[in-house]
Amino acid sequence: MGKSKSSHQWLKAHFDDEFVKRAQRDGYRSRAVYKLEEIQQKDRILRAGSVVVDLGAAPGGWSQYALRQLGTKGRIFALDILPMDDLPGVEFIEGDFRESETLDILMEKLNGATVDLVMSDMAPNISGMEAVDQPRSMYLMELAAEFSADVLREGGDLLFKGFHGEGFDELIRNLRTQYGKVLIRKPKASRPRSREVYVLAKGRRQPNVS
């Protein structure tokens, strides 16, 4: 079966995309690298020697970029339910981070080290129906926030992809009680028609102990 007209249009737009061309030229695995790069240039969340967890990491573009920023003393743990081609310097765990087995592997690898940054470029498969897509998006955003609450050190940062819609503002309000500052970023590499933004929660506060 031949490709539909819309498929041809998408493919043409994709390969004409300046960030796709840049990724190919610069040797990166995905155009999403340039979203992280812009945030890094503005907010300096990747620091030499940091410990970073990359959720939903495949194909590995964000981990690849982070590796170049951290230097030889930093550590990156990349997690995904999909396989990812080997990336020297990145410790990849294939599995679902919602499952205890995967978390146990991560904790064993951390061996008591604290996490400085959790980053997530996860997004659901888009159906085109907002009533379906927004709850799926919120679920992934909430998972990233909950995971970070468990593993981030005090003062650590969280960066994740978000989508405006029902539940988004409430999540931002909750994050502002847990972090010193919460910022919304819309990098130039985010396609203009997309509702995606990036939420950066900086300075994890010490949770109250009852």
C-alpha positions in Angstrom: 0.0 0.0 0.0 1.4 3.4 -1.0 1.9 6.2 1.5 -1.0 8.6 2.0 -0.8 12.3 0.9 -0.5 13.3 4.6 2.3 10.8 5.2 4.2 12.3 2.2 3.6 15.8 3.6 4.9 14.8 7.0 8.0 13.1 5.6 8.8 16.1 3.4 8.3 18.5 6.4 10.5 16.3 8.6 13.4 16.1 6.2 13.2 19.8 5.3 13.3 20.6 9.1 16.4 22.6 9.9 16.9 20.7 13.2 16.7 17.3 11.5 19.4 18.5 9.2 21.5 19.9 12.0 21.2 16.6 14.0 22.4 14.6 11.0 25.3 17.0 10.4 26.3 17.1 14.1 26.0 13.4 14.6 23.1 13.4 17.1 20.4 10.7 17.2 17.4 13.1 17.2 16.4 16.7 16.6 15.2 16.8 20.2 18.8 17.4 21.2 18.4 21.1 20.3 15.5 21.5 22.7 17.7 20.3 25.6 20.6 22.4 24.2 18.6 25.6 24.4 17.4 24.9 27.9 21.0 24.1 28.9 22.2 27.4 27.5 19.6 29.3 29.4 19.3 27.4 32.7 22.6 25.4 33.1 21.0 22.3 34.5 23.8 19.9 33.2 26.9 20.4 35.3 30.3 18.6 35.2 30.2 15.6 37.5 26.4 15.5 37.9 24.4 12.3 38.2 21.5 12.3 35.6 18.6 10.0 35.0 17.1 10.2 31.5 13.5 8.7 31.4 12.1 7.5 28.1 15.6 7.9 26.7 15.5 6.1 23.4 16.9 6.7 20.8 19.4 8.4 23.1 19.7 12.0 21.8 19.3 13.7 25.2 21.7 11.3 26.9 24.2 11.8 24.0 24.0 15.6 24.5 24.2 15.4 28.3 27.2 13.2 28.1 29.1 15.9 26.4 28.2 18.4 29.1 29.0 16.3 32.2 32.5 15.3 31.4 34.2 12.1 32.5 33.2 12.4 36.2 29.4 12.6 35.5 27.1 9.6 35.2 24.0 9.1 33.1 21.4 6.4 33.6 19.1 6.1 30.7 15.8 4.1 31.0 13.3 3.1 28.4 11.0 0.2 27.6 12.4 0.2 24.1 15.9 -1.0 23.2 18.5 1.7 22.6 21.8 1.4 20.7 24.8 1.3 22.9 26.1 4.8 23.9 29.6 4.6 25.5 29.5 6.4 28.8 25.7 6.0 29.3 24.4 3.2 31.6 21.2 2.0 29.9 18.5 0.0 31.6 15.8 -1.5 29.4 12.6 -1.7 31.4 9.6 0.2 32.7 10.6 2.6 35.5 7.2 2.1 37.0 8.1 -1.4 37.9 10.0 -2.3 41.0 12.4 -4.6 39.1 13.6 -1.8 36.9 13.9 0.6 39.9 15.8 -2.0 41.8 18.4 -2.2 39.0 18.7 1.6 38.9 19.1 1.8 42.7 21.7 -0.9 42.6 23.7 1.0 39.9 23.4 4.2 41.9 24.8 2.4 44.9 23.9 5.3 47.2 24.8 8.1 44.9 22.3 11.0 44.8 20.6 12.2 41.6 21.2 15.8 40.5 18.8 15.9 37.6 15.9 13.8 36.3 15.0 14.6 32.7 12.2 13.2 30.5 11.2 13.8 26.9 8.5 11.2 27.1 5.3 11.7 25.2 2.4 9.3 24.4 1.5 8.1 21.0 -0.8 10.9 19.7 -4.3 9.8 18.5 -5.4 13.3 17.6 -8.3 13.2 20.1 -7.6 15.6 23.0 -9.9 13.7 25.3 -7.6 10.7 24.9 -4.2 12.4 24.4 -4.3 14.8 27.3 -4.9 12.2 30.1 -2.1 10.1 28.6 0.2 13.1 28.6 -0.8 14.0 32.2 -0.1 10.5 33.3 3.5 10.6 31.9 4.1 14.0 33.5 2.8 12.9 36.9 5.0 9.7 36.7 8.1 11.8 36.0 7.2 14.1 39.0 6.6 11.1 41.3 9.8 9.4 40.3 11.8 12.5 40.9 10.3 12.9 44.4 11.8 9.5 45.2 15.3 9.9 43.7 16.3 13.5 43.5 18.7 15.0 46.1 17.7 18.1 47.9 18.4 21.0 45.5 18.1 18.7 42.5 16.3 19.6 39.3 13.5 18.0 37.2 12.9 18.7 33.5 10.1 17.1 31.6 8.0 17.5 28.5 4.5 18.8 29.2 1.3 19.6 27.3 -1.1 22.4 28.2 -4.6 21.1 29.0 -6.7 19.7 31.8 -4.7 19.0 34.9 -1.5 20.8 33.7 -2.0 24.0 35.9 -2.7 21.9 39.0 0.5 19.9 38.4 2.5 23.1 38.1 0.9 24.4 41.4 1.9 21.2 43.2 5.5 21.4 41.8 5.8 24.9 43.1 5.3 23.6 46.7 8.1 21.1 46.2 10.7 23.1 44.3 12.3 26.5 44.7 11.4 27.6 41.2 9.2 26.2 38.3 9.7 27.5 34.8 8.0 26.9 31.5 10.2 26.8 28.4 9.3 26.6 24.7 12.5 25.9 22.8 12.8 27.0 19.2 13.2 23.3 18.1 9.6 22.6 19.4 7.4 22.7 16.4 5.2 25.8 16.5 2.0 23.9 16.0 2.8 21.6 18.9 1.2 22.2 22.3 4.4 20.9 23.9 6.3 22.9 26.4 9.1 21.9 28.8 8.7 22.2 32.6 11.8 22.9 34.6 11.5 22.5 38.3 14.6 23.8 40.0 15.8 23.3 43.6 14.1 20.2 45.1 13.0 21.1 48.6 13.5 18.8 51.5 10.2 17.0 52.0 8.4 17.6 55.3 8.9 14.7 57.6 5.9 14.0 59.9 
